[in-house]
Amino acid sequence: MSFLKRLWNNEFYQGGIYLTVSSFLVNILNYFFNLVTGRALGPIGFGEITTLLSYTTIFSVPILVVSMIIIEKLGAKGRERFNFAKDLEKWFLSKIKRWWFLIFLALLFSPFVPRITNLSTFSSYFLIPLIILAFLGAFYGALGQGLRLFFEFSVVSIIAVAVKLAGGILALLGIGRLNIVVIFILLSSIYGLLEYRRVIIKRVLRVANHANRMLDKRIINVVTNPQFVLIFISVLALIVLNNFDVIFVKKFFSAQDAGIYAAWSLFAKIILYSVGPIFSIAYIFFTSKENQIFHEKTLNISLIVLAAITLISYSFYSYFSAFIINIFFGNKFISVAPYLGRASIFGSLYAGITFLNNYFLAKKSGFGLILPVSLPFYIVGLFLIPKKLGVLIELNIIFAVLALLLYLIAYARIFFYNSADGKIKR
């Protein structure tokens, strides 16, 4: 009993429980959001919503990278992390006040979005506000994780996704259609930002001293930092691999095919949802020097678990494909059924790539550039292949297999030669 008590009092274990439970609930709610939206809007509307969210994700990469650096820096500050967080927020707000006009200029670009993205006019006018809110929310989310406010931020995340889900339910009930879903996505982002900031201000002001040191950091110094460049390029490649195909199909395939492919992509991402909590904790864990001797053992066990998930999901998707599609999306999406087994393969491969990539980033290893260097071949391949869903799915799997093999070779080099920077130690 005393052992369990000590284990529960450990910040990483306790945070892991909170993040695991909340991530599970968030992913379940997100999954239901996609299901009810697909049923309410059909393939064409579902493709529209998925593409809108994919654009938002890709354009949020810079702040997501900054978030990863914030988490690492706060972790390295120890007991001073609350004071550092207070200074960091003050610096962040000063930059927003200085460059506020860029937000206004971005909003002026909205009328041109439909022609570029193939999104509807209504959705297009929400794209830039969603990107701005994602940018701000990710900053405060990173502060929360770095300060290890796992419980508070878990609750906020769950409620924010529940707000988004409410829009899908209203559409399913016939109260609005695409417009109500998009509006509630915006409301969800606004709620998340306001609550994240409220929690940060409440906790930081209560714990931090009142030195109010202004960080002397220029944005150019931040974005030219080698660590920022490494993480930015690497995370951008991960997000492009996970979202660019959806955007590509929306632009160059029929609206019906875009919706069918969006459903396929969702089933692939379910694998990522299932191991998402591990990724959240793993990056924080791998940046912690105190637990360095356990890093490789943890990674090995996680890869074995992922392999087991791959086998189970492939069997389930392959043998019950038509049943799964009819239960969750309805017969409008039955065209996805022949490709469903391959969704589990691609989702598992992508999860493995993400996990190994995060390991290399936490180690500040140049091997984190494996995917960015490889990705241009994938993008070129998209434009060269016939515009058929089956061919596109095969391209996804072939590229993911090759990328994962490169990551595993790099990890084997580190594992056997004990060199996280890729140099063999003699």
C-alpha positions as CSV (number, residue, x, y, z in Angstrom):
1,M,0.0,0.0,0.0
2,S,2.8,2.4,0.9
3,F,4.4,1.7,-2.5
4,L,1.2,2.6,-4.3
5,K,0.9,5.7,-2.3
6,R,4.4,6.8,-3.2
7,L,3.7,5.9,-6.8
8,W,0.6,8.1,-6.8
9,N,2.5,11.0,-5.2
10,N,5.0,10.9,-8.1
11,E,4.2,13.8,-10.4
12,F,4.9,11.9,-13.6
13,Y,2.8,8.9,-12.6
14,Q,-0.1,11.1,-11.4
15,G,0.1,13.3,-14.5
16,G,0.2,10.2,-16.6
17,I,-3.0,9.0,-15.1
18,Y,-4.7,12.4,-15.6
19,L,-3.5,12.7,-19.2
20,T,-4.3,9.1,-20.0
21,V,-7.9,9.4,-18.8
22,S,-8.5,12.9,-20.2
23,S,-6.9,12.0,-23.6
24,F,-9.0,8.9,-23.7
25,L,-12.2,10.9,-23.0
26,V,-11.1,13.7,-25.5
27,N,-10.4,11.1,-28.2
28,I,-13.7,9.4,-27.6
29,L,-15.6,12.7,-27.8
30,N,-13.6,13.7,-30.9
31,Y,-14.5,10.3,-32.4
32,F,-18.2,10.8,-31.7
33,F,-17.9,14.3,-33.1
34,N,-16.7,12.8,-36.4
35,L,-19.3,10.1,-36.3
36,V,-22.3,12.4,-35.7
37,T,-20.9,15.0,-38.2
38,G,-20.5,12.3,-40.9
39,R,-24.0,11.1,-40.3
40,A,-25.5,14.6,-40.3
41,L,-23.6,16.0,-43.2
42,G,-22.8,13.0,-45.4
43,P,-19.5,12.5,-47.2
44,I,-19.5,16.0,-48.8
45,G,-20.1,17.9,-45.6
46,F,-17.8,15.6,-43.6
47,G,-15.0,16.2,-46.1
48,E,-15.5,19.9,-45.7
49,I,-15.2,19.8,-41.9
50,T,-12.2,17.5,-42.0
51,T,-10.4,19.7,-44.5
52,L,-11.1,22.8,-42.4
53,L,-9.6,21.2,-39.3
54,S,-6.6,19.9,-41.3
55,Y,-5.8,23.4,-42.5
56,T,-6.0,24.7,-38.9
57,T,-3.7,22.0,-37.7
58,I,-1.0,22.6,-40.4
59,F,-1.0,26.4,-39.9
60,S,-0.7,25.9,-36.1
61,V,2.7,24.2,-36.4
62,P,4.9,27.2,-35.4
63,I,3.2,27.6,-32.0
64,L,3.0,23.8,-31.5
65,V,6.8,23.8,-31.9
66,V,7.2,26.6,-29.5
67,S,4.9,24.6,-27.1
68,M,7.3,21.7,-27.2
69,I,10.2,24.0,-26.4
70,I,8.2,25.7,-23.6
71,I,7.5,22.3,-22.0
72,E,11.2,21.4,-22.1
73,K,12.4,24.8,-20.7
74,L,9.8,24.7,-17.9
75,G,10.8,21.2,-17.0
76,A,14.5,22.3,-16.8
77,K,13.6,25.2,-14.4
78,G,12.6,22.9,-11.5
79,R,11.1,24.9,-8.7
80,E,11.6,28.2,-10.6
81,R,9.2,27.1,-13.3
82,F,6.3,29.2,-12.0
83,N,8.4,32.3,-12.0
84,F,9.7,31.5,-15.5
85,A,6.1,30.9,-16.7
86,K,5.0,34.3,-15.4
87,D,7.8,36.0,-17.2
88,L,7.2,34.0,-20.4
89,E,3.5,35.0,-20.5
90,K,4.4,38.6,-20.0
91,W,6.9,38.4,-22.9
92,F,4.3,36.6,-25.1
93,L,1.6,39.3,-24.5
94,S,4.1,42.1,-25.2
95,K,4.8,40.5,-28.6
96,I,1.0,40.2,-29.4
97,K,0.5,43.9,-28.5
98,R,3.4,44.9,-30.7
99,W,2.3,42.8,-33.7
100,W,-1.5,42.9,-33.4
101,F,-1.9,44.4,-36.9
102,L,-0.7,41.1,-38.4
103,I,-4.0,39.5,-37.1
104,F,-6.0,42.2,-38.9
105,L,-4.1,41.7,-42.1
106,A,-4.6,38.0,-41.9
107,L,-8.4,38.4,-41.6
108,L,-8.4,40.6,-44.7
109,F,-7.1,37.6,-46.6
110,S,-10.3,35.6,-45.9
111,P,-12.1,36.4,-49.2
112,F,-9.3,34.6,-51.1
113,V,-9.4,31.4,-49.0
114,P,-12.2,29.6,-51.0
115,R,-10.4,29.8,-54.3
116,I,-7.2,28.4,-52.8
117,T,-8.6,25.7,-50.5
118,N,-11.8,24.6,-52.3
119,L,-13.6,25.1,-49.0
120,S,-17.1,26.7,-49.0
121,T,-17.3,30.5,-48.5
122,F,-18.9,30.0,-45.0
123,S,-16.1,27.7,-43.8
124,S,-13.4,29.8,-45.4
125,Y,-14.3,32.9,-43.3
126,F,-13.8,30.8,-40.1
127,L,-10.4,29.3,-41.1
128,I,-8.2,32.3,-40.1
129,P,-9.9,33.0,-36.8
130,L,-9.6,29.2,-35.9
131,I,-5.9,29.4,-36.7
132,I,-5.4,32.4,-34.5
133,L,-7.3,30.8,-31.6
134,A,-5.3,27.6,-32.0
135,F,-2.1,29.7,-31.9
136,L,-3.0,31.4,-28.6
137,G,-4.6,28.3,-27.0
138,A,-1.5,26.1,-27.8
139,F,0.7,28.6,-25.9
140,Y,-1.3,28.4,-22.7
141,G,-1.7,24.7,-23.1
142,A,2.0,24.3,-23.2
143,L,2.4,26.4,-20.1
144,G,-0.1,24.2,-18.3
145,Q,1.8,21.0,-19.3
146,G,5.1,22.5,-18.4
147,L,3.8,23.6,-15.0
148,R,2.3,20.0,-14.7
149,L,-1.2,21.3,-14.1
150,F,-2.4,18.1,-15.6
151,F,-5.7,17.8,-13.8
152,E,-6.9,21.3,-14.5
153,F,-6.0,21.3,-18.1
154,S,-7.5,17.8,-18.6
155,V,-10.9,19.1,-17.4
156,V,-10.8,22.1,-19.7
157,S,-9.8,19.9,-22.7
158,I,-12.7,17.6,-22.1
159,I,-15.2,20.4,-21.8
160,A,-13.9,22.1,-25.0
161,V,-14.3,19.0,-27.1
162,A,-17.8,18.5,-25.6
163,V,-18.7,21.9,-26.9
164,K,-17.5,21.0,-30.4
165,L,-19.5,17.7,-30.2
166,A,-22.6,19.7,-29.3
167,G,-22.5,21.3,-32.7
168,G,-22.4,17.9,-34.4
169,I,-25.3,16.7,-32.3
170,L,-27.4,19.8,-33.2
171,A,-26.7,19.2,-36.9
172,L,-27.7,15.5,-36.5
173,L,-31.0,16.7,-35.0
174,G,-31.6,18.9,-37.9
175,I,-30.9,22.2,-36.1
176,G,-28.6,23.7,-38.8
177,R,-26.1,21.8,-40.9
178,L,-22.6,22.7,-41.9
179,N,-22.9,26.2,-40.4
180,I,-23.8,25.1,-36.9
181,V,-20.9,22.6,-36.8
182,V,-18.4,25.3,-37.8
183,I,-19.8,27.8,-35.3
184,F,-19.5,25.3,-32.5
185,I,-15.9,24.5,-33.5
186,L,-15.2,28.2,-33.1
187,L,-16.9,28.3,-29.7
188,S,-14.9,25.3,-28.5
189,S,-11.7,27.1,-29.4
190,I,-12.7,30.3,-27.7
191,Y,-13.7,28.4,-24.5
192,G,-10.4,26.5,-24.4
193,L,-8.3,29.6,-24.8
194,L,-10.2,31.6,-22.1
195,E,-10.2,28.7,-19.6
196,Y,-6.5,27.8,-20.2
197,R,-5.5,31.4,-19.6
198,R,-7.7,31.7,-16.5
199,V,-6.2,28.6,-14.9
200,I,-2.6,29.7,-15.7
201,I,-3.2,33.2,-14.2
202,K,-4.8,31.7,-11.1
203,R,-2.0,29.2,-10.4
204,V,0.9,31.3,-11.5
205,L,0.0,34.4,-9.6
206,R,-0.6,32.3,-6.5
207,V,2.7,30.5,-6.6
208,A,5.1,32.8,-8.5
209,N,7.0,35.6,-6.8
210,H,6.4,39.2,-8.0
211,A,9.7,39.9,-9.6
212,N,8.1,40.4,-13.0
213,R,11.3,40.0,-14.9
214,M,10.7,40.7,-18.6
215,L,12.4,38.1,-20.8
216,D,14.8,39.8,-23.1
217,K,14.0,37.6,-26.1
218,R,13.3,38.8,-29.6
219,I,11.2,36.6,-31.9
220,I,14.0,36.4,-34.4
221,N,16.2,34.9,-31.7
222,V,13.6,32.3,-30.9
223,V,12.9,31.2,-34.5
224,T,16.6,31.0,-35.5
225,N,17.5,28.9,-32.5
226,P,18.8,25.6,-33.8
227,Q,16.5,23.7,-31.4
228,F,13.5,25.6,-32.7
229,V,14.5,24.9,-36.3
230,L,14.9,21.2,-35.7
231,I,11.6,20.8,-33.9
232,F,9.8,23.1,-36.3
233,I,10.8,21.2,-39.4
234,S,10.3,17.8,-37.8
235,V,6.8,18.6,-36.3
236,L,5.7,20.3,-39.6
237,A,6.6,17.1,-41.5
238,L,4.6,15.0,-39.1
239,I,1.5,17.2,-39.3
240,V,1.8,17.5,-43.1
241,L,2.0,13.7,-43.4
242,N,-1.2,13.4,-41.3
243,N,-3.2,16.2,-43.0
244,F,-1.9,17.1,-46.4
245,D,-3.4,14.1,-48.1
246,V,-6.9,15.2,-46.8
247,I,-6.3,18.7,-48.2
248,F,-5.0,17.3,-51.5
249,V,-8.0,15.1,-52.0
250,K,-10.4,18.0,-51.2
251,K,-8.6,20.1,-53.9
252,F,-8.1,17.6,-56.7
253,F,-10.7,14.8,-56.2
254,S,-14.5,15.0,-56.2
255,A,-16.4,16.2,-53.1
256,Q,-17.8,12.7,-52.7
257,D,-14.3,11.1,-52.8
258,A,-13.0,13.8,-50.4
259,G,-15.6,12.7,-47.8
260,I,-14.9,9.0,-48.3
261,Y,-11.2,9.6,-47.9
262,A,-11.8,11.7,-44.8
263,A,-13.6,8.8,-43.2
264,W,-10.8,6.4,-44.1
265,S,-8.3,8.9,-42.6
266,L,-10.4,9.1,-39.4
267,F,-10.2,5.3,-38.9
268,A,-6.4,5.5,-39.5
269,K,-6.1,8.2,-36.8
270,I,-8.0,6.1,-34.3
271,I,-4.8,4.2,-33.8
272,L,-3.0,7.5,-33.0
273,Y,-5.9,8.4,-30.6
274,S,-5.4,5.1,-28.8
275,V,-1.8,5.7,-28.1
276,G,-2.0,9.5,-27.9
277,P,-1.7,9.6,-24.0
278,I,1.6,7.7,-24.3
279,F,3.0,10.3,-26.7
280,S,1.9,13.2,-24.4
281,I,3.8,11.7,-21.4
282,A,6.6,10.3,-23.4
283,Y,8.0,13.6,-24.7
284,I,7.9,15.1,-21.2
285,F,9.5,11.8,-19.9
286,F,12.2,11.7,-22.6
287,T,13.3,15.3,-21.8
288,S,13.7,14.5,-18.1
289,K,17.3,13.8,-17.3
290,E,16.4,12.2,-13.9
291,N,14.8,9.3,-15.8
292,Q,17.4,9.0,-18.5
293,I,18.4,5.4,-17.7
294,F,14.8,4.3,-18.4
295,H,14.3,6.1,-21.7
296,E,15.3,3.2,-24.0
297,K,13.6,0.5,-22.0
298,T,10.4,2.6,-22.1
299,L,10.7,3.2,-25.8
300,N,11.2,-0.6,-26.5
301,I,8.2,-1.6,-24.5
302,S,6.1,1.1,-26.2
303,L,7.1,-0.2,-29.6
304,I,6.1,-3.7,-28.6
305,V,2.7,-2.5,-27.4
306,L,2.2,-0.6,-30.7
307,A,3.0,-3.7,-32.7
308,A,0.3,-5.6,-30.7
309,I,-2.2,-2.8,-31.4
310,T,-1.4,-3.0,-35.1
311,L,-2.2,-6.8,-35.3
312,I,-5.4,-6.5,-33.3
313,S,-6.7,-3.4,-35.2
314,Y,-5.9,-4.9,-38.6
315,S,-7.8,-8.1,-37.8
316,F,-10.8,-6.1,-36.5
317,Y,-10.9,-3.7,-39.4
318,S,-10.4,-6.4,-42.0
319,Y,-13.0,-8.9,-40.8
320,F,-15.7,-6.5,-39.7
321,S,-15.2,-3.6,-42.2
322,A,-18.8,-3.4,-43.6
323,F,-20.3,-3.8,-40.1
324,I,-18.1,-1.1,-38.6
325,I,-18.9,1.4,-41.4
326,N,-22.7,0.8,-41.2
327,I,-22.7,1.1,-37.4
328,F,-20.7,4.3,-37.1
329,F,-21.2,6.2,-40.4
330,G,-24.1,4.6,-42.2
331,N,-24.3,3.2,-45.7
332,K,-23.4,6.5,-47.3
333,F,-19.8,5.7,-46.4
334,I,-19.8,2.0,-47.4
335,S,-17.3,2.7,-50.1
336,V,-14.7,3.0,-47.3
337,A,-15.1,-0.7,-46.4
338,P,-12.6,-2.2,-48.9
339,Y,-9.9,0.1,-47.7
340,L,-10.5,-0.2,-43.9
341,G,-7.8,-2.9,-43.2
342,R,-5.2,-0.6,-44.8
343,A,-6.4,2.2,-42.5
344,S,-5.1,0.3,-39.5
345,I,-1.8,-0.3,-41.1
346,F,-1.2,3.3,-42.1
347,G,-2.4,4.5,-38.7
348,S,0.0,2.2,-36.8
349,L,2.9,3.1,-39.1
350,Y,2.2,6.8,-38.5
351,A,2.0,6.3,-34.8
352,G,5.3,4.5,-34.8
353,I,6.9,7.3,-36.8
354,T,5.5,9.9,-34.4
355,F,6.7,8.1,-31.3
356,L,10.3,7.6,-32.6
357,N,10.4,11.1,-34.0
358,N,9.4,12.5,-30.6
359,Y,12.2,10.4,-29.0
360,F,14.8,11.9,-31.3
361,L,13.5,15.5,-30.7
362,A,13.6,15.0,-26.9
363,K,17.3,13.9,-27.4
364,K,17.9,16.9,-29.7
365,S,19.1,14.4,-32.3
366,G,19.5,15.1,-36.0
367,F,17.7,11.9,-36.7
368,G,14.5,13.9,-36.0
369,L,15.0,15.2,-39.6
370,I,14.4,11.8,-41.2
371,L,10.8,12.5,-42.1
372,P,11.3,16.1,-43.3
373,V,14.1,14.9,-45.7
374,S,11.8,12.0,-46.9
375,L,8.5,13.9,-47.2
376,P,9.1,15.8,-50.5
377,F,9.2,12.4,-52.3
378,Y,5.7,11.7,-50.9
379,I,4.3,15.1,-51.9
380,V,5.7,14.7,-55.4
381,G,4.2,11.2,-55.5
382,L,0.8,12.6,-54.7
383,F,0.9,14.8,-57.9
384,L,2.2,11.9,-60.1
385,I,-0.1,9.1,-59.2
386,P,-3.6,8.5,-60.8
387,K,-6.4,10.3,-59.0
388,K,-7.8,7.2,-57.5
389,L,-8.4,6.6,-53.8
390,G,-6.9,3.0,-53.8
391,V,-3.7,4.2,-55.4
392,L,-3.4,7.1,-52.9
393,I,-3.9,4.8,-50.0
394,E,-1.1,2.4,-51.3
395,L,1.2,5.4,-51.7
396,N,0.5,6.3,-48.0
397,I,1.4,2.9,-46.8
398,I,4.5,2.4,-48.9
399,F,5.9,5.8,-47.9
400,A,5.1,5.2,-44.2
401,V,6.8,1.7,-44.2
402,L,10.0,3.2,-45.7
403,A,10.0,6.1,-43.3
404,L,9.5,3.9,-40.3
405,L,12.3,1.6,-41.4
406,L,14.7,4.6,-41.5
407,Y,13.7,5.6,-38.0
408,L,14.2,2.1,-36.7
409,I,17.6,1.9,-38.3
410,A,18.5,5.2,-36.7
411,Y,17.2,4.0,-33.3
412,A,19.1,0.7,-33.6
413,R,22.3,2.7,-34.2
414,I,21.6,4.7,-31.0
415,F,20.6,1.6,-29.0
416,F,23.6,-0.5,-29.9
417,Y,26.2,2.3,-29.8
418,N,24.6,4.4,-27.0
419,S,24.8,7.6,-29.0
420,A,21.7,9.8,-29.1
421,D,23.4,12.3,-31.5
422,G,24.0,9.7,-34.1
423,K,27.8,9.5,-33.5
424,I,29.3,6.2,-32.5
425,K,31.0,6.4,-29.2
426,R,34.3,4.5,-29.1
